[in-house]
Amino acid sequence: MKRNRKGQYEKGTTGNPKGRPRKQPHPVSDDQVRRDFFEAAEMLVPIVVGNKREMIPARVAIDKQLVIKAVSGDARARDLYYKRKDRFTLEHVKQQLDNLRVIVEAEDRLREFPEDVTDEFKRALNLLKQSIDRYYYPL
């Protein structure tokens, strides 16, 4: 790069041939996005029920809006509601079956080796038995 006698660059040349460096994008990790998402879902938002104002988590407000839209006839909202219902029902049934499997295995161990079973094991087994949803019948 040549300059003239006055120290100026010749016409058509620049003093910074590479130009200004581009701004680097802000690095955001997937974990940070996930944390931000769940943090935002727990943010309290105001709703009005009757004449009373309540503060509820955003995720609950969204679920309520989904149900209201589904009831009012929005087909997409209704489809989403039933997809969620089916998914949650399946998850619940799987959890109940896993708990029942653990209970059966524990009771087999209790019958097979009664002298090796501790009181803590028996208490944990009773707590697990109490967690079983006896009144759950999927539709």
N, C-alpha and C positions, 0 to 999 in steps of 0.2 A: 504494500500500500504506500503509494507515494504522496507526499505533501508538497505544496508549492512553497515559495519563499515566505509567505505570511503564516505558514503552519497549517493552512487549510488543506483538506483532502481535495484531490482533483475531482472535477465534475463527473458524476456517475459512479463514484466509489463511496464506500461507507467506512466509518471508523470502527464499526462492530460487524465484521463480515458474518459471524455466526448468528447474529441477532439476539434478541432477548430470549433467555431460556423459557421454555413453556412451564406453566404452573403444574406442579406434580399433583396428581389426585390424592385426596386424603385417604390414607389406607384405613379401611374398616374391616374388621374381622367378622366372620360369621357368628362367633360367640357374642360379640358386642351387639350385633343386630338382633340376635335371639334374646339377649338380656333386655335390650331396649323395648322389644316387642312385649315381653311379659310384664315389664315394669309399666308400660303404658296401659296394658290391659287391667292392671290393678288400680289405676288412677281413679279417684272418686269423682263421680259426675253427679250433678243434681238432677233429680226427676221430681215430678209432681204427681202424687197419688191422692186423688180426691182433692182436698184443699191443703194437703200437707206436703211439704218439701222434704225429700229424703236424699241422702248421699249414698250412692251404691257404686261398686266397681264398674268400670266401663264394659268389661266383658259381660256382666249381668245385664246392663242396659241394652247392649247389642242383642243378646238373646231374647230379651223382652220385645224389642223392636221386630225381630225376626218372627216371633210368634204372632204379634199383632198384624204384621203384613200377611202372614200365611192365613190367618183367620179372615182377613179382609178380602181374600180371593187372589192374592198374588201367587201365580203358579210356580215361579222360580223360588220364592220364599218357602212355599209348601214343600217343594222337592228337596230343598236344602234342609228343611226341618226334618223330614223323614229320613234323609241320609244320615244326619246327625243322630237321630233316635236309634236307627238301626246299628250304627257304629257303637254308640254307648251301650246299647243292649247287649251286643256281642261281647264287648269288653267286660261287662258285668258278669255275663254268663261264664266267660272264660276264667275270670277271677274266682267265681264261686266254685267252678269245677276244680281249679287248682287247689283251692282251700280244702275241698272235700277229699281230694287225692292225698294231700298231706295228712289230714285227719285219719283217713283209713290206714295209711302207712304207720302213723304214730300209734294207733290203737293195736295194730298187728305187733309192733315192737313191744307195746305194753303187755300184751298177752304172752308173747314169746319169752321176754326177759323181764319179768316184773321186778326182780331184785336189782336190776341195773338202772331202772328208771328213777330219776330224782324228782323231788317235789316241785322243783322249778319247771321241769319238763311237763309235769301234770298241769301246773298252773298255765303254762303257755298253751297247752292243748285245750284247756277249758276256754281260754280267751279266744282261740281260733274258732272253737265251736260256737261261741257267742257271736262271732262276726258273720256267721252264715246268715243270709237273708232268707228266713223261712217263709216269708209271704210274697216272694218274688215269682211272678208268673209272666213270662214274656207273651205278648199278644201276637 
